[in-house]
């Protein structure tokens, strides 16, 4: 191994501009050891990615990579730890459906191959509210699940 040496000009002090940055507040994210439902959700997602198929006359149930990535991001943003395991299901065309149920309340998320995610707050099989999930804002996904977890 040849040792590296620096010449005199390289050792002189150069004027280096100083950059002052402001760090953004990081969002709290879900970790598998703090939320038991997360392991189940990720395992279901992985299973669907491995077993997706085209069923003649029914549809294409292969999961699009971007839909799976969107679902993983969605899972990481929901830091509500006391939830039951969701049901993760394929939707024809490469999409995913994620459903949490507690009593008469349900929260459904749809993750699409274009990276878009929608949510639906339901009670007694009626949709009370729906909208687009902004995956850059953690509360966008968390609020619907927090609503469901409230008594």
C-alpha positions in Angstrom: 0.0 0.0 0.0 1.4 3.4 -1.0 1.1 6.2 1.6 -0.5 9.4 0.4 1.2 12.7 0.9 0.0 16.2 0.3 2.0 18.9 -1.3 2.5 22.3 0.3 -0.3 24.0 -1.7 -2.8 21.3 -0.6 -1.8 21.8 3.1 -2.5 25.6 3.0 -5.7 26.8 4.5 -8.2 27.5 1.7 -11.2 29.8 2.1 -14.1 27.5 2.4 -17.6 29.1 2.3 -19.7 28.4 5.3 -23.2 27.0 4.7 -25.8 27.5 7.3 -28.7 25.2 7.1 -31.8 24.6 9.2 -32.8 21.1 9.9 -36.4 20.2 9.4 -38.3 18.5 12.1 -38.4 14.8 11.4 -41.7 13.0 11.6 -42.1 10.1 14.0 -42.2 6.9 12.1 -43.4 3.4 13.0 -40.9 0.7 13.8 -41.9 -3.0 13.8 -40.9 -3.5 17.5 -43.3 -0.8 18.6 -46.3 -1.7 16.5 -47.2 -5.4 16.3 -49.5 -4.8 13.4 -46.6 -3.6 11.2 -44.9 -7.0 10.9 -48.2 -8.6 9.9 -48.9 -5.9 7.3 -45.4 -6.1 5.8 -45.6 -9.9 5.7 -49.0 -9.8 3.9 -47.6 -7.3 1.4 -44.5 -9.4 0.7 -46.7 -12.5 0.2 -48.8 -10.7 -2.3 -45.7 -9.4 -4.2 -44.4 -13.0 -4.4 -47.7 -14.7 -5.4 -49.4 -12.2 -7.7 -50.9 -13.7 -10.8 -53.0 -13.1 -13.9 -56.3 -14.9 -13.6 -58.0 -15.4 -16.9 -61.4 -13.7 -17.0 -60.9 -12.1 -13.6 -57.9 -9.8 -13.7 -54.3 -9.0 -13.2 -53.5 -9.4 -9.5 -49.7 -8.7 -9.7 -48.8 -5.9 -7.4 -47.1 -2.9 -9.1 -43.7 -2.0 -7.5 -44.8 1.6 -7.0 -48.0 0.5 -5.2 -46.1 -1.7 -2.9 -43.6 1.1 -2.1 -46.5 3.5 -1.5 -48.0 1.0 1.0 -44.7 0.6 2.8 -44.4 4.4 3.1 -48.0 4.6 4.3 -47.3 1.9 7.0 -44.2 3.8 8.2 -46.1 7.0 8.6 -48.9 5.5 10.8 -47.3 5.6 14.3 -50.5 4.4 16.1 -49.2 1.4 17.9 -52.4 -0.1 19.4 -54.1 -1.2 16.1 -55.2 -4.7 15.0 -53.5 -6.2 12.0 -54.8 -4.8 8.7 -56.0 -6.9 5.8 -53.8 -6.3 2.7 -55.4 -7.4 -0.5 -54.6 -7.1 -4.2 -56.8 -5.2 -6.6 -56.9 -5.9 -10.3 -54.5 -3.6 -12.2 -51.6 -3.6 -9.8 -53.2 -1.8 -6.9 -53.5 -2.7 -3.2 -56.3 -2.4 -0.6 -55.4 -2.0 3.1 -58.3 -2.3 5.6 -58.2 -1.8 9.3 -61.4 -2.6 11.3 -62.3 -1.9 14.9 -65.9 -2.5 15.9 -68.2 -0.6 13.5 -65.4 1.6 12.3 -63.1 0.9 9.3 -60.3 2.8 7.6 -59.5 1.7 4.1 -56.5 2.8 2.0 -56.1 2.2 -1.7 -52.5 2.3 -3.1 -52.3 2.7 -6.9 -49.5 1.9 -9.4 -49.1 5.6 -10.1 -48.0 6.2 -6.4 -51.3 7.8 -5.4 -53.0 6.7 -2.1 -56.6 7.3 -1.1 -58.3 6.8 2.3 -61.9 6.1 3.3 -63.3 6.5 6.8 -66.2 4.2 7.2 -68.7 3.4 9.9 -71.5 0.8 9.7 -70.6 0.2 6.0 -71.1 3.9 5.2 -68.3 6.1 3.8 -68.1 9.1 6.1 -65.1 10.8 4.5 -62.6 10.1 1.7 -59.7 11.9 0.3 -56.1 11.7 -1.1 -53.3 10.8 1.3 -50.4 13.3 1.0 -47.5 11.0 1.6 -45.2 14.0 2.4 -47.3 14.8 5.5 -47.5 12.1 8.1 -50.7 13.4 9.6 -52.5 12.8 6.3 -52.3 9.1 6.8 -52.3 9.0 10.6 -55.5 11.1 11.2 -57.8 8.5 9.7 -56.4 5.6 11.7 -56.4 7.7 14.9 -60.1 8.4 14.3 -60.8 4.7 14.1 -58.8 3.9 17.3 -60.8 6.4 19.4 -63.6 4.9 21.5 
